[in-house]
């Protein structure tokens, strides 16, 4: 895309979604655990706010509740409110409550993941009772970061899916970035296993799904075309932005490199590539200066 066109598009941006891991912080676990703040992260968030744009941050991790992630980010100097933190659990609870307002949903994940479902008053299957043999009826099985997913859970999940429940998954990314190694994703691993045993196809609710883009767009109060999505993974943030019609940005401090951006499929190619978040501020400043 020509520089002038990108500048014009950035000038129209009225909301920004920042990825967390590999974009704002780099860490040894999901959502900034034991992490450090990446260059320009605090400043870019501040600039975006000062320029009058709305803000949210989005991690595909579902181990922690948004309020805990927000508190952790604030302890590192990254100023975000609890409401500005999005996870696939937030998207899942929102989407599944709308789709199945009166039905029970079977959810696998940490207590942190369940917070969003309780908050939105989603009717949940009691897993302990179901595993003990009590009858249940569910329209959807939702899989998140569940590190205690053993045979008993496999059994009730497979039964639900074979009876026609839909299969949803927080993220099916095989890995996510951290300081010194690639962390293996859990929910995609479980969901693809359930797909194998039940034949039911999984649908991802976290990034890069259109569900996530829609929930973000609603929160930021902007159509996708007025939103910039910036993150470190072309297959997540850039793909979601391009498919949804948002502006796609890549920062090369995590998973994807500038070479990856040059060689990836054209339909998911990021429209802007920066090597740190200070460069994003420069691009936004240029766009804002050209506006007046
Ligand atoms: Mg990331």
Boltz pocket constraint, residues with backbone or C-beta under 6 A from the ligand:
constraints:
  - pocket:
      binder: B
      contacts: [[A, 19], [A, 20], [A, 21], [A, 22], [A, 23], [A, 177], [A, 231], [A, 232], [A, 233], [A, 254]]
      max_distance: 6.0
